């Protein structure tokens, strides 16, 4: 693999990872790869609704049957074959996922988090998963303790950079710009 930057994004549900990745791709170039894309494609192939709950079930089933690092193996395999100079990997959740990427040259982990109430409001306003808009507060808190989510805070402690995303999108963009400037990554001309 050539000297591309691989930026791993880790964060709690609706913390701003997708917005951050989209902003980076728009402003700096690169490609956005998500672990959930792999789950969504599997659900779609089986004509099963792409809800958050179904993605959790699919993730658990894949990891149980094929090993805890099955998804990270698939994502890392694709990343290693890409020719992009900037790749954003969204959805790292477990230490095993992180270990696979930490062996890659020029990998950096960015943790993004926000207050649960802010994340709940954001989640209800998006259309990323079919069940986001109708989720109740209690259900949101319950999902925070799903097997796919409970490891995130511990793994996020290993982030090279941390972003507190309780503010505006402009503030988030400024924090991202600061991190990428620190890495020597320049905006599109």
TILUMTI-417842 format. One record per residue: residue in three letters; x, y negated, z negated of N, C-alpha, C in turn. Coordinates in steps of 0.02 Angstrom, whole numbers. Layout:
residues N
PT; type; n.u; n.v; n.w; ca.u; ca.v; ca.w; c.u; c.v; c.w
PT; ALA; X; Y; Z; X; Y; Z; X; Y; Z
...
end
This chain:
residues 189
PT; type; n.u; n.v; n.w; ca.u; ca.v; ca.w; c.u; c.v; c.w
PT; UNK; 42; 59; 0; 0; 0; 0; 44; -62; 0
PT; UNK; 27; -111; 40; 65; -173; 44; 51; -217; -17
PT; UNK; 78; -277; -19; 75; -318; -80; 10; -357; -86
PT; UNK; -45; -323; -84; -110; -355; -93; -123; -364; -168
PT; UNK; -166; -411; -184; -190; -417; -253; -254; -377; -259
PT; UNK; -259; -340; -313; -320; -303; -330; -343; -332; -396
PT; UNK; -401; -362; -396; -428; -392; -457; -487; -349; -479
PT; UNK; -478; -319; -538; -532; -280; -567; -576; -326; -609
PT; UNK; -641; -318; -601; -688; -358; -640; -723; -313; -689
PT; UNK; -723; -332; -752; -758; -295; -803; -801; -345; -842
PT; UNK; -860; -324; -860; -903; -368; -899; -968; -334; -915
PT; UNK; -1002; -362; -962; -1067; -336; -983; -1118; -350; -928
PT; UNK; -1175; -318; -933; -1229; -325; -884; -1249; -399; -877
PT; UNK; -1252; -423; -815; -1273; -491; -798; -1227; -545; -827
PT; UNK; -1163; -528; -835; -1115; -576; -862; -1089; -624; -809
PT; UNK; -1098; -606; -745; -1075; -649; -691; -1023; -618; -645
PT; UNK; -1013; -553; -652; -962; -519; -610; -977; -525; -536
PT; UNK; -1038; -513; -516; -1056; -516; -445; -1050; -587; -419
PT; UNK; -1073; -636; -458; -1065; -705; -436; -991; -722; -429
PT; UNK; -951; -701; -478; -879; -715; -475; -848; -684; -412
PT; UNK; -865; -622; -399; -837; -587; -340; -859; -622; -276
PT; UNK; -923; -639; -272; -948; -673; -212; -913; -741; -202
PT; UNK; -903; -778; -256; -869; -842; -252; -797; -832; -227
PT; UNK; -763; -783; -254; -693; -771; -234; -690; -752; -160
PT; UNK; -734; -708; -137; -734; -688; -66; -748; -749; -22
PT; UNK; -796; -790; -41; -814; -850; -2; -757; -901; 0
PT; UNK; -722; -908; -56; -673; -962; -63; -602; -941; -47
PT; UNK; -586; -878; -61; -517; -854; -53; -510; -797; -2
PT; UNK; -565; -769; 19; -563; -711; 64; -562; -646; 25
PT; UNK; -549; -593; 59; -546; -528; 27; -610; -488; 34
PT; UNK; -613; -434; -2; -670; -389; 1; -692; -371; -69
PT; UNK; -757; -361; -78; -787; -345; -143; -811; -273; -142
PT; UNK; -783; -232; -186; -802; -161; -191; -832; -151; -260
PT; UNK; -890; -118; -263; -920; -105; -328; -930; -31; -340
PT; UNK; -921; -10; -402; -935; 59; -420; -1009; 73; -407
PT; UNK; -1052; 25; -420; -1124; 36; -411; -1143; 46; -338
PT; UNK; -1103; 21; -291; -1116; 34; -219; -1114; 109; -206
PT; UNK; -1067; 143; -237; -1061; 216; -228; -1121; 252; -256
PT; UNK; -1145; 229; -314; -1204; 259; -345; -1266; 244; -303
PT; UNK; -1272; 182; -279; -1330; 162; -239; -1334; 202; -175
PT; UNK; -1277; 213; -143; -1276; 253; -81; -1299; 325; -94
PT; UNK; -1277; 353; -151; -1298; 421; -168; -1373; 424; -181
PT; UNK; -1400; 375; -217; -1472; 373; -230; -1511; 363; -165
PT; UNK; -1487; 319; -123; -1520; 305; -59; -1521; 368; -15
PT; UNK; -1466; 405; -14; -1463; 466; 26; -1515; 517; 3
PT; UNK; -1532; 514; -61; -1582; 561; -88; -1652; 531; -92
PT; UNK; -1659; 470; -63; -1723; 435; -63; -1750; 425; -135
PT; UNK; -1705; 405; -180; -1722; 391; -249; -1714; 317; -261
PT; UNK; -1761; 286; -296; -1760; 215; -310; -1693; 194; -342
PT; UNK; -1666; 137; -319; -1602; 111; -344; -1613; 67; -405
PT; UNK; -1641; 94; -458; -1652; 57; -520; -1591; 64; -565
PT; UNK; -1585; 19; -613; -1530; 23; -661; -1531; 90; -697
PT; UNK; -1590; 113; -717; -1597; 176; -752; -1573; 235; -709
PT; UNK; -1592; 235; -646; -1571; 289; -601; -1496; 287; -588
PT; UNK; -1468; 226; -585; -1395; 222; -576; -1358; 249; -637
PT; UNK; -1385; 235; -696; -1355; 262; -758; -1358; 338; -756
PT; UNK; -1416; 365; -738; -1424; 438; -735; -1376; 469; -683
PT; UNK; -1370; 437; -626; -1325; 462; -573; -1253; 460; -597
PT; UNK; -1233; 406; -629; -1165; 399; -654; -1150; 454; -705
PT; UNK; -1196; 465; -751; -1186; 518; -802; -1180; 586; -769
PT; UNK; -1224; 600; -721; -1223; 665; -687; -1157; 676; -649
PT; UNK; -1135; 626; -612; -1073; 632; -574; -1014; 643; -621
PT; UNK; -1010; 603; -673; -954; 609; -720; -956; 676; -757
PT; UNK; -1015; 699; -774; -1021; 763; -810; -999; 821; -765
PT; UNK; -1021; 819; -703; -1008; 874; -657; -938; 873; -626
PT; UNK; -912; 812; -613; -850; 806; -576; -794; 772; -615
PT; UNK; -805; 755; -677; -754; 725; -719; -766; 651; -731
PT; UNK; -743; 627; -788; -754; 557; -808; -727; 507; -757
PT; UNK; -677; 526; -720; -645; 478; -674; -666; 489; -602
PT; UNK; -720; 526; -590; -741; 542; -522; -754; 478; -481
PT; UNK; -790; 431; -509; -806; 369; -471; -743; 328; -460
PT; UNK; -701; 322; -511; -640; 282; -502; -593; 314; -451
PT; UNK; -592; 381; -447; -552; 414; -395; -577; 393; -326
PT; UNK; -643; 393; -317; -672; 376; -251; -657; 303; -233
PT; UNK; -667; 258; -281; -655; 187; -269; -581; 175; -256
PT; UNK; -538; 203; -298; -465; 193; -289; -441; 221; -223
PT; UNK; -468; 277; -202; -449; 306; -138; -465; 258; -81
PT; UNK; -523; 227; -83; -542; 179; -31; -499; 116; -34
PT; UNK; -486; 91; -95; -445; 31; -103; -375; 43; -75
PT; UNK; -346; 101; -88; -279; 116; -64; -274; 118; 12
PT; UNK; -329; 130; 46; -328; 133; 119; -344; 66; 152
PT; UNK; -367; 17; 114; -386; -47; 142; -326; -90; 158
PT; UNK; -334; -134; 207; -281; -178; 229; -290; -250; 205
PT; UNK; -342; -263; 167; -356; -331; 142; -299; -354; 96
PT; UNK; -289; -419; 93; -239; -448; 48; -267; -463; -21
PT; UNK; -333; -463; -26; -366; -475; -91; -426; -429; -95
PT; UNK; -427; -388; -147; -482; -341; -157; -509; -350; -228
PT; UNK; -575; -354; -233; -608; -361; -297; -644; -296; -313
PT; UNK; -627; -266; -368; -658; -203; -388; -702; -217; -449
PT; UNK; -766; -210; -439; -817; -228; -489; -848; -164; -517
PT; UNK; -846; -158; -583; -881; -101; -614; -836; -56; -655
PT; UNK; -775; -76; -668; -731; -37; -711; -763; -37; -780
PT; UNK; -771; 23; -810; -806; 28; -873; -770; 69; -926
PT; UNK; -727; 114; -905; -695; 161; -951; -620; 155; -947
PT; UNK; -587; 176; -1000; -514; 175; -1001; -485; 215; -943
PT; UNK; -515; 273; -928; -492; 314; -873; -497; 278; -806
PT; UNK; -551; 239; -797; -558; 199; -736; -501; 149; -732
PT; UNK; -489; 115; -787; -437; 63; -789; -368; 93; -778
PT; UNK; -353; 150; -809; -287; 180; -802; -270; 195; -729
PT; UNK; -319; 218; -691; -308; 233; -620; -286; 170; -582
PT; UNK; -318; 113; -597; -302; 51; -561; -239; 18; -587
PT; UNK; -224; 26; -652; -164; -5; -680; -100; 21; -648
PT; UNK; -103; 79; -618; -43; 105; -584; -31; 71; -517
PT; UNK; -80; 34; -493; -74; -1; -429; -37; -67; -438
PT; UNK; 10; -78; -393; 50; -140; -394; 3; -200; -386
PT; UNK; 15; -252; -424; -21; -315; -420; -95; -309; -438
PT; UNK; -110; -263; -483; -178; -257; -509; -184; -302; -571
PT; UNK; -239; -339; -575; -253; -380; -633; -326; -369; -652
PT; UNK; -339; -365; -718; -407; -355; -743; -433; -420; -771
PT; UNK; -492; -440; -748; -525; -501; -772; -589; -481; -807
PT; UNK; -595; -499; -871; -655; -486; -910; -701; -546; -909
PT; UNK; -765; -534; -898; -815; -588; -897; -870; -569; -946
PT; UNK; -888; -616; -989; -941; -603; -1037; -981; -667; -1050
PT; UNK; -1040; -657; -1076; -1084; -713; -1094; -1129; -690; -1151
PT; UNK; -1160; -737; -1183; -1207; -723; -1237; -1263; -678; -1212
PT; UNK; -1285; -629; -1252; -1339; -584; -1229; -1403; -619; -1205
PT; UNK; -1424; -672; -1239; -1485; -707; -1218; -1476; -738; -1149
PT; UNK; -1418; -766; -1136; -1404; -796; -1071; -1403; -741; -1017
PT; UNK; -1371; -685; -1032; -1368; -630; -985; -1438; -602; -971
PT; UNK; -1480; -598; -1022; -1548; -573; -1013; -1587; -618; -966
PT; UNK; -1582; -683; -976; -1616; -731; -933; -1591; -726; -861
PT; UNK; -1526; -720; -852; -1498; -712; -785; -1522; -648; -752
PT; UNK; -1522; -594; -790; -1543; -529; -762; -1615; -531; -738
PT; UNK; -1658; -563; -777; -1729; -567; -758; -1739; -608; -694
PT; UNK; -1693; -653; -680; -1699; -696; -621; -1668; -669; -558
PT; UNK; -1633; -613; -563; -1600; -586; -504; -1639; -527; -475
PT; UNK; -1617; -505; -417; -1650; -448; -384; -1600; -393; -367
PT; UNK; -1549; -387; -409; -1496; -339; -395; -1521; -267; -402
PT; UNK; -1559; -253; -454; -1588; -186; -465; -1664; -193; -467
PT; UNK; -1699; -142; -446; -1771; -147; -439; -1807; -160; -505
PT; UNK; -1777; -141; -562; -1812; -148; -626; -1789; -209; -667
PT; UNK; -1745; -251; -640; -1718; -309; -677; -1772; -358; -698
PT; UNK; -1815; -377; -652; -1864; -431; -664; -1915; -415; -718
PT; UNK; -1929; -351; -728; -1981; -332; -776; -1954; -305; -842
PT; UNK; -1890; -311; -852; -1859; -285; -913; -1876; -329; -973
PT; UNK; -1898; -297; -1027; -1912; -332; -1090; -1847; -339; -1129
PT; UNK; -1845; -388; -1175; -1786; -401; -1216; -1763; -337; -1252
PT; UNK; -1809; -301; -1282; -1793; -240; -1320; -1761; -188; -1274
PT; UNK; -1788; -183; -1213; -1762; -136; -1164; -1692; -157; -1142
PT; UNK; -1681; -222; -1133; -1615; -248; -1116; -1564; -228; -1169
PT; UNK; -1582; -238; -1233; -1537; -220; -1287; -1524; -145; -1290
PT; UNK; -1575; -106; -1275; -1568; -34; -1274; -1519; -13; -1219
PT; UNK; -1524; -44; -1160; -1479; -28; -1104; -1407; -47; -1121
PT; UNK; -1397; -95; -1165; -1330; -115; -1186; -1294; -56; -1220
PT; UNK; -1333; -9; -1247; -1305; 49; -1281; -1306; 112; -1240
PT; UNK; -1320; 106; -1175; -1319; 164; -1131; -1248; 190; -1125
PT; UNK; -1240; 255; -1112; -1172; 284; -1107; -1127; 248; -1056
PT; UNK; -1158; 219; -1005; -1118; 184; -954; -1097; 114; -976
PT; UNK; -1125; 89; -1031; -1112; 20; -1052; -1071; 14; -1116
PT; UNK; -1074; 64; -1160; -1045; 57; -1227; -969; 52; -1228
PT; UNK; -936; 75; -1175; -863; 72; -1174; -836; 5; -1149
PT; UNK; -879; -35; -1120; -857; -98; -1088; -820; -145; -1137
PT; UNK; -848; -160; -1196; -813; -207; -1240; -742; -184; -1259
PT; UNK; -732; -120; -1270; -666; -95; -1288; -617; -100; -1229
PT; UNK; -640; -81; -1170; -596; -85; -1111; -582; -158; -1094
PT; UNK; -631; -202; -1105; -622; -273; -1089; -566; -305; -1131
PT; UNK; -551; -276; -1188; -497; -302; -1230; -429; -298; -1194
PT; UNK; -425; -255; -1144; -362; -246; -1107; -356; -293; -1047
PT; UNK; -405; -337; -1039; -405; -383; -981; -345; -429; -983
PT; UNK; -317; -442; -924; -263; -490; -917; -289; -561; -924
PT; UNK; -351; -571; -906; -384; -637; -910; -455; -626; -937
PT; UNK; -479; -675; -976; -548; -671; -1003; -585; -735; -983
PT; UNK; -647; -727; -962; -689; -784; -945; -751; -782; -989
PT; UNK; -763; -837; -1025; -825; -847; -1062; -873; -882; -1014
PT; UNK; -925; -847; -994; -971; -873; -943; -1038; -894; -973
PT; UNK; -1036; -936; -1024; -1097; -962; -1053; -1118; -1028; -1023
PT; UNK; -1078; -1054; -977; -1091; -1120; -948; -1123; -1117; -879
PT; UNK; -1108; -1166; -840; -1136; -1173; -773; -1095; -1133; -722
PT; UNK; -1123; -1125; -663; -1086; -1091; -610; -1024; -1131; -591
PT; UNK; -1029; -1197; -593; -971; -1240; -578; -914; -1226; -628
PT; UNK; -932; -1219; -691; -881; -1205; -742; -850; -1136; -730
PT; UNK; -891; -1087; -711; -865; -1020; -696; -816; -1025; -637
PT; UNK; -835; -1061; -585; -792; -1068; -526; -725; -1100; -545
PT; UNK; -727; -1150; -589; -664; -1183; -610; -619; -1134; -648
PT; UNK; -649; -1092; -690; -610; -1042; -727; -579; -991; -679
PT; UNK; -618; -971; -630; -592; -923; -579; -535; -955; -540
PT; UNK; -545; -1018; -519; -492; -1054; -482; -428; -1056; -523
PT; UNK; -433; -1067; -588; -375; -1070; -631; -338; -1003; -633
PT; UNK; -375; -949; -638; -345; -882; -639; -310; -867; -572
PT; UNK; -344; -881; -517; -315; -866; -452; -254; -911; -437
PT; UNK; -256; -973; -461; -198; -1016; -454; -139; -987; -493
PT; UNK; -153; -962; -553; -101; -931; -594; -70; -871; -559
PT; UNK; -109; -835; -519; -85; -778; -481; -52; -797; -415
PT; UNK; -57; -862; -397; -27; -885; -335; -70; -871; -274
PT; UNK; -135; -859; -285; -181; -846; -230; -212; -912; -209
PT; UNK; -207; -928; -145; -231; -992; -120; -299; -987; -87
PT; UNK; -336; -1043; -90; -401; -1047; -57; -391; -1047; 18
PT; UNK; -446; -1029; 52; -446; -1036; 125; -429; -1108; 143
PT; UNK; -395; -1119; 197; -378; -1188; 219; -436; -1218; 255
end
